[in-house]
Amino acid sequence: MARDVNLNADMGEGYGAFAVGDDAALLKIVRSASIACGFHAGDFMTMRDIVGRAVRGGVSIGAHPGFNDLWGFGRRRIDMSPSEVESLTAYQIGALQGIAANAGTKVTHVKPHGALSNMAAEREDYALAIGRAIKTIDRDMIYVAQAGTKMQTAAETLGLTVAREGFCDRTYEDDGALTSRKIAGSVLQDPEEVTRRVVDMVLNERIVARSGKSLSIRVDTICVHGDEPSAVAVARSVRAGLEAAGIRVVPLTEMALG
């Protein structure tokens, strides 16, 4: 059955004079932007630019908090206490909220980045810590959580609105976890292949793991990694494929969640 779905991209992941990805092009395709908040990437001017473009394009915005790891782009695991994770998340949400307020808009979702997201998918204490930060700051913000993981459970436990996320450009393991980026082929870059997988994911609620096993998965939002060279081509193909299948691609704020 055709339905609504959100297409989101991680963006604002440059820093200072260094640009990463083609955010301007992505903002014409996706309906929600998850914006780096200065820890794994991003800075106040980059954030301001993306927020302004998103407002003009009718794209909803969210915070994309990660570990304080510029050197590793937030993709290295860091052992922190749940209290530290909660404060780290709150700090970054607050940073984007200030930029958003200055542009006359609001942060409407929070989506953890990289290793922080992967650890929260596995660890209940991390997942709950992120959720507590969201709930304390603005309980109406949407918790974007890897579908079927501890993150989704934590959001539900805390009574937060959750958007179950699937990844169009990543492969999955038999347990539903994302394949490590250290494994060759874990990142998919062929637009046609990715589009076939995404339409199958949304319409048939399944994803085929790297082993060939079919996994059940229900998603509300699909992620495109904006730092990949193929991001714009993939996003454009995915959106066209979804709409050709009768699926309406909408901002997270227009999704019927919960």
N, C-alpha and C positions, 0 to 999 in steps of 0.2 A: 504494500500500500504506500502510495506517495505521501510525503509529509514535509513539514518544514525542517530545515537544518541550518546551522550556523557554520560559516567558514571564517576561521580566524588565522591570523599570522602573528608570529613573534617579530617585533620590529623595534627600531630605535636602538639597535645594538652596535652602533658605531660609538666613537668617543672622540671628542675634540675635532681635530681635522681629519679623522679617519672614518670613512663611511663604510658600513657593512650592509650589503643588500640594496635592492632598489625599492625603498619604502614608498616612494611617490607612486610607482607603478602598482605596487601591491594594494595600496589604499584605494585604487580604482576597481579592484576585483573583490577583495574580502569585505566582510560586513562587520568584523570586530578586530581591534588591534590590541595585542598584549605588549605593553611598552616597558622596555628595560628601565630600571629605576636607579642606575648609577653604581650598583655593586658588581655584577658580572659584566656589565656594559652600560653605555648610556651616560648622559650628563644633562644638566638643566637646560641647555640650549637645544640639544637633540630632542629631549622630551617635549619642550615647548613647540618645536617645529612639527613633530608628529601629531601632537594633540591638536594644533591648529588645523593641520591638513585633514585630520579625522573629523573634526567638527564641520568643516566645509563640505566634506564628502558624505556626511550622514553615517559615519562609521562609529560604533560604540567603542569606548576605550576601557582598558583594564590594566592593572599593575602586573608586572612580570618580575617578581622578586626572585633573586638568586643568592647563592653564597657570595661573600665578599672575595672574589677571585677573578680579577681582571686578567691575570696571566693565563689562567686556564679556562676563560670564558664561562666560568660557573659550571663546568662539566667535570670537575674533580670533587670527589666525595670528601666532606669535612665533618668530623665528629663533633657535634655540639650538643649541649643540653636542650631539652624541650623549651625551657625558659628562654634560652638564647635564640632559638629558632623563632619563637613567638615575637620577641623584640626585633629581630632582624627583619621579619616580615612586616611588622607594624611600621617600622622606620621607613621602609621603601614604599609602602602604600601611602603613608603620609606625604612623602616627597612628591609623588605623582598627584595626590589630591591638591596640593598647593598650586602646582602648574595648571591643573585642570580648572581650579576655581578662578585663576587669573584669566583663563580663556572663556569663562562663563559656562563651563560644563562640569560633569561629574564622572568620577571613576565608578564604573558599574560592575566590574568583575575583577577577580584576582586569580592569576594563573601562575603557579610556581614554575621556575625555570630549571632545566638541566638536572644536575645531580640532586639538588634540593627536591625537585619533583620526583625523581626516581627513588630517592630514599623515603619520601613521604608515602609513595605508593606501597612500600614494603613495611614501613614502621608506623604503627598506630600513634605513638607518642609524637612523632614529627607531624603527621597528618592532623592530629588534634590541635597541636600548637599553632599551625597555620590557620586552622579554623577559628581558634580563639582570637587570634589577631584580627581576622575579618569581622567576627561577631562583635568585638569590643569597639572597633572603629565605626562600622556601619553594617548592621546585620542584614540590610537589604542588598548588599553586594553579593554577586554570584560567585560561588566557589567552583572554579573550573578544575575538575579532577579527572585523572586518568580513569577511564571506565573500568568498573569491576575491581578496584583496588581499595586499599585502606583509606585513601583520600576520599573516595565516594562514601564509604561507611562513616568516616569522621564527620563529613558535612551533614549527613543524615542524622547522626547522633546529636549534633549540636543544633539541629533545627534550621540549618542554613539552606538556601536555595542552591542546588547543585546542577552544574552542566557537565554531563558525562562526555569525556573527550576521547576521540580517536585520532590516530596519526596517519595521514595519507602517505607520507614520504618515509615511513619507517617500517621495518619488518618486526614481526612478533615471534615470541617463543611459545612453546606449548602451554605454559602456565599463564599466558596472557601478558607477560612482561615484554617490554620493548627489547629488541636485540641490542646488545652492547655495540656502541660505535666502534669498538676495537675490532669487531668482526667484519671482514670484507662483505660488502653487499647489504649492510644493515640500513643504509640510506638509499632510498629509491629515487631515481632522477628521470625516468622515462615518463613523460606526460601521459601517454596512452595507457601504459601499464597501471600507473597510479590511478587514473580516472576509472578504469575497470574495477579496481579494488575498492575505491571509495563508493561507487554506485552500488556495488554488491554489499558493502558494509551498511549503507543506509537503508536500502530497500529490503535486504534479506537478513539483516542483523547478524552478520558473520564476517570473520576475517580469516584468511588462510595463513596459518603460521609458516615459518621458514621450513619446517619439516614436511609441510603439506597437510597438516591436521587442520580441520575446520573448527574454529572457535566461535562460540556465541558471544556477541557484543552488541549492545544498544548504545548509540551515541546521540548526543544533542549538538555537538560541535566538532568540526574537523580542523585539525591544525596543519598549517603549512609553515615549515621552518624558513623564516625570511633570510637567514644567513647563507642558505644554499644557493649556488649559482643558477640552479634550475628553478628557483622558487616562483618567479613570475610566470614562466611557461607552464609549470605544474598547476599553479593556482588558477590560471586562465582556463586550462583544459578541464580541471576538476569542476569549476563553476559551470562551464558550458555543458559538461556531461551530466551534472546533477539536474540542471534546468531542462535538458533534453529528456530526462527521465521523469519529468513532471514534479520535481522536488523544488520547493521555493526556498531560496537562500536568503536568510534574514539576519539582522543584528541579534546578538544575544538578548538584548532588551525586548525583542519582539517574540522570543521563543516562549512557548507554554511549558514552563519547567515545573518540576515538583510533582 
